[in-house]
Amino acid sequence: MTITRRATLGAALATPFVRGVGAQERFPNKPITIQIGFPPGGATDVQMRAFADAATRHMGQTVLIENRPGAGSTLPAANIARTRPDGYVIGQMTLPALRLPHMQRMPYDVTKDYTPIIHLTGYLFAVTVRTESPYRTWADLVADARRRPGEVRIGNTGANGTPHLTMVDLAEREKVEVTHVPFRGEGDLTPALLGGHIEAGATGSGVGQLVDEGKLRFLNVWSRERSPRWPNVPTLLELGYQGMVVTSPYGLVGPAGMPPDIVRTLHDGFKAALDDPTHIAALRRLDMPMEYLNSADYGRFIVQTYEEERQRVERLGLRSG
């Protein structure tokens, strides 16, 4: 009798585990959550919500966006590394998530803890000021920083993020000292910039509407070519900064060990969402390029970029300790 009860209990406990891991039920059969590393209101949030709406239509299940800002946009990566590999919680892999392991101890291993799903896009970055700012050009800001070492405050979307390190790089090239002010994302930086609490911001194109409305002004853009939307704004390359094309591309990953059929289903649904006209319209509004890579190519991209970030950290002398 005791043996029978134990056997029955064991079978009862094992049944849901086997069904989940064996993927006997159709995937997906409940909502999918995508964690992103930035707060509401910025370019990432706007793009990813348009993407999630399109993915909902193509996946046949609701796709939700969960904002996990902070820690230089690495919180989704840290969390996804510990998530069950059933495909229902996945996350944004940002460039800082590939960079910070070279600077400090992180709770994940880029080379072991993830399943690449799809690469999506990158950003149009810019140095941005209020329209009332005395800085009419990037040269004006540099000149003021030279006159007032350490007094020019430049906001960024997170410590050791791409905007922050690009501004560090620019300041070093110009041999000027500025004060870098980190925020949790563009949605938090923008009110501080509009309120005059910082002199400039290293932002994404999520502030583009404010530029169009005449409330903010771009001093430069970090793309390879000028933006068709703001054709009068010079690129860093045009301003003489050799090799400085900065887009901070990102994609979506799941935890290690995801079943190949689930990865394929996610990839195919997300590729359809990426190509959906409503999502393409959102990319155009934000001046964000489509940078699609399939799962295998994205995996190779992660390995290559991880190594490039190691070299960048060493070049800028950013290793901790």
C-alpha positions in Angstrom: 0.0 0.0 0.0 2.8 2.4 0.9 4.7 1.6 -2.3 1.5 2.2 -4.4 0.9 5.6 -2.8 4.5 6.6 -3.4 4.3 5.5 -7.0 1.1 7.4 -7.5 2.5 10.5 -5.9 5.7 10.3 -8.0 3.6 9.9 -11.2 1.5 12.9 -10.3 4.5 15.1 -9.7 6.3 13.9 -12.8 3.4 14.4 -15.2 3.4 18.2 -15.6 7.2 18.3 -15.8 7.2 15.8 -18.6 4.5 17.6 -20.5 6.3 20.9 -20.2 9.7 19.7 -21.2 8.4 17.3 -23.8 6.5 20.2 -25.4 3.5 17.9 -26.0 1.3 20.9 -25.9 1.3 23.4 -28.8 3.7 26.3 -28.3 2.8 29.0 -27.5 -0.3 28.3 -25.4 -0.1 31.3 -23.1 1.3 34.9 -23.2 5.0 35.5 -24.0 6.9 38.1 -22.0 9.9 40.1 -23.5 12.0 41.8 -20.9 13.7 45.0 -22.0 16.4 47.0 -20.2 14.9 50.5 -20.4 12.0 52.4 -18.8 8.8 53.4 -20.7 8.9 56.3 -23.1 12.3 55.9 -24.8 13.1 54.7 -28.3 13.6 51.1 -27.1 10.2 51.0 -25.4 8.4 52.5 -28.3 10.0 50.1 -30.8 9.6 47.0 -28.7 5.9 47.7 -28.0 5.2 48.1 -31.7 7.1 44.9 -32.3 5.2 43.1 -29.5 1.8 44.2 -31.0 2.9 42.8 -34.4 4.2 39.6 -32.8 0.9 39.1 -31.0 -0.9 39.0 -34.3 1.6 36.6 -35.9 2.2 34.3 -32.9 -1.5 33.8 -32.0 -0.7 34.6 -28.4 -0.3 37.9 -26.5 3.3 39.1 -26.5 4.0 41.4 -23.5 6.7 44.0 -22.8 8.2 44.1 -19.3 10.4 47.0 -18.5 13.5 46.1 -16.4 15.5 49.3 -16.4 18.8 49.8 -14.5 22.2 48.2 -14.2 23.2 49.6 -17.6 20.4 47.8 -19.3 21.7 44.4 -18.2 18.9 43.3 -15.9 17.0 41.3 -18.6 20.2 39.4 -19.5 20.9 38.6 -15.8 17.3 37.4 -15.3 17.0 35.4 -18.5 20.1 33.4 -17.6 18.1 32.0 -14.6 14.8 31.5 -16.4 13.2 28.2 -17.3 13.9 27.5 -21.0 10.3 27.1 -22.1 10.2 30.1 -24.4 7.6 32.1 -22.4 10.1 34.6 -20.9 12.8 36.0 -23.1 14.9 39.1 -23.1 16.7 41.9 -24.9 20.4 41.4 -25.2 22.0 44.9 -25.2 25.5 45.9 -26.1 26.3 46.8 -22.5 25.3 43.2 -21.5 28.1 42.0 -23.7 30.5 44.7 -22.4 30.1 44.7 -18.7 31.4 41.2 -18.1 34.8 42.5 -19.2 34.6 45.3 -16.6 33.2 43.6 -13.5 31.7 40.3 -12.2 28.3 39.7 -13.7 25.7 37.0 -12.8 25.8 35.4 -16.2 28.2 33.9 -18.8 27.6 35.3 -22.3 29.2 32.2 -23.9 27.1 29.6 -22.0 23.8 31.0 -20.6 21.8 32.0 -23.6 20.0 30.7 -26.7 20.1 33.3 -29.5 16.7 33.8 -31.1 16.8 36.8 -33.5 18.6 40.1 -34.0 16.4 43.1 -34.5 17.7 46.6 -34.9 20.0 49.4 -33.5 19.6 53.0 -32.5 20.1 56.4 -34.1 22.1 58.2 -31.3 22.8 61.9 -31.0 24.1 64.6 -28.7 21.0 66.6 -27.8 20.5 70.0 -26.2 17.5 72.3 -25.5 16.7 74.8 -28.2 17.4 77.6 -25.7 21.0 76.2 -25.2 23.9 78.5 -26.2 25.4 75.5 -28.0 24.4 75.9 -31.7 27.0 73.3 -32.8 29.0 70.4 -31.3 32.1 72.7 -31.5 30.3 75.2 -29.2 29.8 72.5 -26.5 33.5 71.3 -26.8 34.7 74.9 -26.5 32.6 75.5 -23.4 33.8 72.2 -21.8 37.4 73.4 -22.5 36.7 76.7 -20.8 34.9 75.1 -17.8 36.5 71.7 -17.0 34.1 69.4 -15.3 31.2 71.8 -15.3 29.4 70.7 -18.5 26.9 68.0 -17.5 26.1 65.4 -20.2 23.3 62.9 -19.4 23.4 59.3 -20.7 21.0 56.3 -20.6 23.0 54.3 -18.1 26.5 54.0 -16.6 28.8 52.1 -18.9 26.1 52.0 -21.6 27.0 52.8 -25.2 26.0 56.5 -25.0 28.0 56.9 -21.9 31.2 55.2 -23.3 30.9 57.1 -26.6 30.8 60.4 -24.7 33.8 59.2 -22.7 35.6 58.4 -25.9 34.7 61.8 -27.5 35.8 63.7 -24.4 39.1 61.8 -24.4 39.6 62.6 -28.1 39.0 66.3 -27.5 41.0 66.2 -24.2 38.2 67.9 -22.3 36.6 67.0 -18.9 32.9 66.8 -18.6 30.6 65.4 -16.0 28.7 62.3 -17.1 25.2 61.9 -15.5 23.6 58.5 -15.8 19.9 57.9 -16.0 17.9 54.7 -16.2 17.0 55.4 -19.8 15.9 58.0 -22.3 12.5 58.3 -20.7 14.2 59.6 -17.5 16.9 61.6 -19.2 14.6 63.7 -21.4 12.7 65.6 -18.6 16.1 66.4 -16.9 17.3 67.8 -20.2 14.1 69.8 -20.9 14.3 71.1 -17.3 17.8 72.4 -17.7 19.3 70.1 -15.1 21.9 69.0 -17.6 23.5 70.9 -20.4 23.3 68.1 -23.0 22.2 64.5 -23.4 23.5 61.5 -25.3 20.2 60.2 -26.5 18.4 58.0 -28.9 15.9 59.0 -31.6 13.1 58.6 -29.1 13.4 62.3 -28.6 12.9 62.9 -32.3 9.4 64.3 -31.9 10.7 66.9 -29.4 13.3 67.9 -32.0 10.7 68.2 -34.7 8.6 70.3 -32.3 11.5 72.7 -31.7 12.0 71.8 -28.0 15.3 70.0 -28.5 18.2 70.2 -31.0 20.6 67.6 -32.2 24.3 68.7 -32.4 25.4 65.5 -34.2 24.3 62.0 -35.0 26.3 58.8 -34.7 25.2 57.0 -37.8 27.4 56.3 -40.8 25.4 58.8 -42.9 23.2 61.8 -42.1 19.6 61.0 -41.1 17.1 61.7 -43.9 14.8 63.1 -41.2 17.4 65.6 -40.0 19.6 66.2 -43.0 21.3 69.3 -41.6 22.8 67.5 -38.6 26.4 66.2 -39.2 27.7 62.8 -38.3 30.6 62.1 -36.1 32.5 61.0 -39.1 31.9 64.3 -40.8 33.1 66.1 -37.7 36.5 64.3 -38.0 36.1 61.4 -35.6 37.6 58.5 -37.6 35.8 55.2 -37.3 33.0 56.5 -35.0 29.8 54.9 -36.2 27.7 53.9 -33.1 24.3 52.2 -33.3 24.4 49.7 -30.3 22.5 46.9 -32.0 20.3 44.5 -30.0 18.3 41.3 -30.3 16.4 38.7 -28.3 17.7 35.7 -26.4 16.3 33.0 -24.2 18.0 30.9 -21.6 20.4 28.1 -22.5 18.8 24.8 -23.3 15.7 25.9 -25.2 14.2 23.2 -27.4 15.0 23.8 -31.1 11.4 23.7 -32.2 10.5 26.4 -29.7 13.4 28.6 -30.9 12.3 28.1 -34.5 8.7 29.0 -33.6 9.8 32.2 -31.8 12.2 33.1 -34.6 9.6 32.7 -37.3 6.9 34.6 -35.5 9.3 37.4 -34.6 10.7 37.6 -38.1 7.1 38.1 -39.3 6.6 40.8 -36.7 9.9 42.4 -37.7 8.6 42.7 -41.3 5.1 43.7 -40.3 4.2 47.1 -41.9 3.2 48.6 -38.5 6.5 47.7 -37.0 8.4 49.0 -40.1 6.5 52.3 -39.7 7.7 52.5 -36.1 11.3 51.9 -37.1 11.0 54.7 -39.6 9.5 57.1 -37.1 12.4 56.4 -34.8 15.1 56.4 -37.6 16.1 52.9 -36.4 17.5 50.5 -39.1 16.3 47.0 -39.5 19.2 44.7 -38.7 17.8 41.2 -39.0 19.9 38.1 -38.2 18.6 34.6 -37.9 19.3 32.5 -34.8 22.6 31.0 -36.0 24.0 34.2 -37.4 22.9 36.1 -34.3 24.8 33.6 -32.2 28.0 34.2 -34.2 27.4 38.0 -33.9 27.2 37.7 -30.1 30.5 35.9 -29.9 32.2 38.4 -32.2 30.8 41.4 -30.5 31.7 40.1 -27.1 35.3 40.0 -28.2 35.1 43.4 -29.7 33.8 44.8 -26.5 36.7 43.3 -24.6 39.1 45.1 -26.9 37.1 48.4 -26.4 37.2 48.1 -22.6 41.0 47.5 -22.7 41.5 50.5 -25.1 39.6 52.9 -22.8 41.1 51.4 -19.6 37.7 50.6 -18.1 38.5 47.3 -16.3 37.4 47.5 -12.7 39.7 46.7 -9.8 
